Amino acid sequence: MANPNLNIDLNALFEQAQSQFQGLNPNEPGQWPILPKLAAFLFAALAVLAIAWTLLLSGQSDELQSERDKEPQLKEEYRSKVAQAINLGELRKQRIQVEEYVKQLEKQLPGKAEMDALLSDINQAGLGRGLDFDLFRPGQVVVKDYYAELPISIRVTGRYHDIGAFTGDIANLSRIVTLHNLQIANINAKDTSGQLYMEATARTYRYLDPAEVDAMRSDKDKSKKGNKK
């Protein structure tokens, strides 16, 4: 048989606990009985834990999605690097070939001390074809990143085939010389001797001396510092 006294005690405790939750003033929680205070504390703690857990899961979910989004790009980079690794030997051969080609091109660029000789070669190429130089005027040197460019205004007179042979001689010089803005015409409308004139801008190129490269880099550094200010 169940003990009636035990039932009476449990009922009394339940009623006593229930009575503590009656007539509570929400504006004065500090005056609540102990059970409502404990219940409110537990509820607040659970609410905080639930919010924190939700935020944590949300942040982890965003991070997981971000990593998933990176997966296709990483796979593509991996495939690219694998292909490069497979072709590494061939790429090294191509690099050596490019370096050799660059060296050959550099040999076609005169140094600063060789420019006078190159100008003389251009002049001699015209004279060798029987042309008369009406104008042979070097312009202002234009400095680029790795080389310098010298424009030369020229005007020569002579026969058509001689002028054509002269342009061919210019193209076959050991140094790089290019012709721009060519104009060929009769000296005058009444001239029947077959004499023509050619006006053009010849451009020669030379590599920069180490001192010139250092000076150019120094100027660039000063310019960058000035722009930052």
Secondary structure, DSSP 4 states (H G I P E B T S, - for coil): ---HHHHHHHHHHHHHHHHHTTT--TT-GGGS-HHHHHHHHHHHHHHHHHHHHHHHHHHHHHHHHHHHHHHHHHHHHHHHHHHHHHTHHHHHHHHHHHHHHHHHHHHTS--GGGHHHHHHHHHHHHHHTT-EEEEEEE---EE-SSEEEEEEEEEEEE-HHHHHHHHHHHHTSSS-EEEEEEEEEES-TT--S--EEEEEEEEEEEEPPHHHHHHHHHHHHHHHHHHH-
